[in-house]
């Protein structure tokens, strides 16, 4: 639990505003899947690239992080475009 209290991350206000604007517009136009996809892209970016994890992590950590992020995005896109009966 100490890890969560000691973690420091700085997210630029412009990026937060961009996320809010895109998500709000997508939701206002009824594009819920697009709003979720935008969130799925911003949150991992903030969690890894905006923090110091990208610069201090090993190449294996970096590759696995991006691999799982890509897998999450691909699975989300498959789920979004799969019709349910």
C-alpha positions, 0 to 999 in steps of 0.5 A: 500500500505504501507504493500507492501513497508514495507514487508521484505522477504529473499529468499535464492539464492539457492532456486531461482537458483533451481527454475530457473534451474527446470523451465528452463529445463522443458520449454526447454523440452517442459513441460510447465505444469511442469514449472507452477506446480513448480512455484505454489509450490515455490511461496506460500512457499516463501510467507508464510514459508520463511517469518515470517508469519508461526511462527507468524500466528494463527493456523486458518491462517496457516490451511487456507493458506495451505488449499487454497494452496492445493486447488490451486495445486489440481485444477491446476493438474486437469486443466493440465490433462483435455483434451480440445476438 
